[in-house]
């Protein structure tokens, strides 16, 4: 069924026999770009009657991943000379002094540099990414809000990454730093076109430079394992009916993607345009 799910961001989910009200699943893009916030009309109508809302994590989480290295550790000891040079050139574009980065974990900067400066500038000006804006909209409507991952699980996923692997992930985004604005705009255009297959191809290309073992570890830890977890934890909300669920669009497609996993558990999925 993978090809059947290659296009579409918003899906209506019915249980067997339509025993409860339908639920809705939205694939999101972590962006504050106003084009991303232009929601499908079908979703706008659905949000007004949702009984629960479910997101990957919640903005109210208190525990965050540790962003800094130990006092006797330095980021620059984990990078090669070319990566150090790239980091020094890139830092000012993100409003940072390279000297202030020495005690940051590589994965902290990997997360930051995965987005272009223009996107982080939008967010620093108070514009919220789509998933966060939806969470607060539904809270204000009085809808009960739930997370698919606990704050401990989110923190552990980053805190337990070995430093060499973190350094390789950081190196992969430093390598493509000059084209980050163009790449992100391309990804955004694919998102607006609801082209999940195209987005997956873009993500696959972005991590193609990683060593095979690192790429497999990343895909397993950040996608496959979480997709299975998300699907299992969605079931309670789906079976109660009237749930709105939002996860990153990267979790939707593929044999081990959430759409295919839900289909395999006999939920009926219908694309909403």
N, C-alpha and C positions, 0 to 999 in steps of 0.2 A: 504493500500500500504506500510505499515511500513516495512514488511519483504523484499519487493522488493528493499528497500534502506538500507539494513543491511550491504552491502559490497560496497566499492568504495569511493574514495576520489575526483575524478575529474569527473564532469558531464557536458555534452553538453546540453544546454537548447535552445529549439526551441519554437517560438511563434506559435499560431494557424495559420495554413495555410502557415507556413514558410515565413511570410511576410517580415522578415528582416534577416540579417546574424545571425547565431547562436552565443550564448554567452557561457561562460564557468564558472563553479562554482567549486572552490577548497576548500576542508576542510583542514585546516592547523593545525600544532602543534607548539606551541610557544617553539621552541628549536633551538639552534645553532649547533646541532649535524650534521656533514656532511652527515650522512645517510638520514636525513630528507630533505636535500637540493638536493638530487638526484631526479630531477623531472621526471614525466612520459614523454616519448618522444612526446606523443600527445599534452601535454601542452606546451612543448618547441616550437613546431611548431605553436601552436595557439597564443602564446604570441607575435610573430613577426607581427601579423596582427590585434591586438586588437585596437579598436577605443577609449575605455575608460577602466579605472581600478578602482575598488571599494573595499575598505577595511573597517573593522569594525571602526577603528579610524585611524588617520593619525599621522605620526611622527612629523609633523610640528605644531601640536596642541600646543598652548602656555599655556593653563590653565590645571593644573594638580590637581588631588585630594589632599586634605590636608593630610599630612602624620603624623603630630604631634598633640598631645593633648594640651589642654589649659595649661597655666602656673601653675595653681593650681591643675592639675590632674596628676596622675601617672599610668602607665601601670600596675604596680605591685599591685595596689589596686583592679584591675579587675580580677586578677588571684588567683587560690588557691595555696597552698604551693607546691603541686606536679608539677603544671604547671610552677611555678617560678623556681623550681629545674631543670626541663627539659630545660627551656629557658636558664638558666645559662650554662648548659652543651652544648647546641646546638650553642650558639652564636659564640664561637671561630671557629667552622667549617665553618661559613659564614664570617669569618674575622671581627667579631664585638666584642666589649666589652659589657658584660651584663649591666654595669652601664650606657652605652650610650643609652640604649633602654627604659629607664624609661619614656621618654616623647613621645614615638612613639605610634601611634594608633595600636590597636590589628590587624586591617585589613591590615595595612602596613606589619606587620610581617607575617600574614597569607598568603599574596601574595608571600612574599619572600620564606617562608618555604614550600610553595607548590611545589617548585622545589628543587632538590638535590643540594648539594654544587658543584658537577661536572658541572652541567648545568650553574649555575651562574658564575663559573670560566671561562667557554667557552665564555660567553657573556662579562665578564670583560676584556678578552683578545682581545676584538674588533670583535669577531665573532657575526654576526647578526642573530637573529631569522628569520625563514623562511619568515614570512609575511613582516617583515621590509625589508629584502633583495629583495623581489619581488617588493615592493613599489618603492624602489630606482632604481631598474632595469628598471621599466616601466617609471619612471620619466625621466631617462636618454635617453629613447627611444623617449621622447617627447609626451608620452601618457597622456591625461588629467586624473588626479587622484582625486577620491572623497571618502568621508567617509560616512558610514551608520549611525554613531552617531556623534553628535556635541560634542565639547570639554566640554560644559556645562553639557550635559547629562552624559558623562563619569564621570566627577568630582562629580556630584550630586549622582550618584549611590553608590559611596563609602562614600562620606561625610555625607549622610543621614542615614547610617546604625547605629542603636542604639548600644551603647557600649556593653551592655550585649550580644547581638547577635555577635558582632565582637569578643568578648572574647571567645565565644563558638566555633566560626570558628577557631580561633587561637588554642584553646585547642584540636581541632580535628586533626590538623597537628602535634602538639607537641606529641600527643599520639602515632603517627606512625612514629616519626622522625627516629628511628633506621632502619626502612625498606624503607626509602624514595628513596634511590638509586635503590634498587631492584624493587620497585613499578614503578618508572619512566622508568626504562629499559623495564619492562613488557609492560607498556603503549606504549612505543616507538616501541616495536616489533609488537604490535597490529596495530599501525598506519602504519608501513611499510607493514604489511599484508593487509592493507586497510579494516580491520575488525571493522566496525563501531559499530556493536552489541557488540563485545567484549570490545571495548573502553567504551561504555555506561555502561556495567556491572562493569568495573573497576572504573569508576567515581561514580556510585551508591554505590559501596562498600566503597569508600573513605569518603563519607558523611553519611554512615549508622549510625555512632555513634551519630550524631546530634539529638537533640530532634525533634520530629515530626514537631512542629510549626516552628522551625528554618530551618529545611530541606525544608519544603514547601515554606517558605519565600525566601530562597536562590534560589531554583529552579524557582520560579515565577519571581523574580527580575533579576536574572542573565541569565536565559535561556528562559523561555516561553514568557515573555513580550518582550524581545529583539528579539526573533525569529520572532514574529509577526511584530515588527517594521522593522527589516531587510528586511523581505519579501515585505512589502509595499514599502519601499524605493528602493528596487532592481527593481521594476516594470518599472520605467522610463528608466533605463539603459537597461533592457532586451528588452523593446519595441522599443528602438532605435537600438538594435542589436550591435554585435561586442564588447560586454562588457566582461572583465575578472573580476570576483568577488571572493574574498577570505574571508572566515570567519573561526573561530575555528571549528575543526571537531565536537566538542561537540554540536554545533548548528544544525548539519545536521540531526541526527536520531531522531526517535520518532514520535508519533502522532502529536505533536506540533513542530516538527523539521522543518527546512527550506525546506528540500526536499519534505516532505509530503505537506507542505503549498503551495509550488509552484505547485505541481501536482494538488492540489485542485483548483488552479486558472487557470487550463487548459494549463499550460506550459508542453511541452513534454521533459522529462529528459532521457538522454541516458548515461549510464556509459562509460567512456573512460579509457581503461587500458593502 
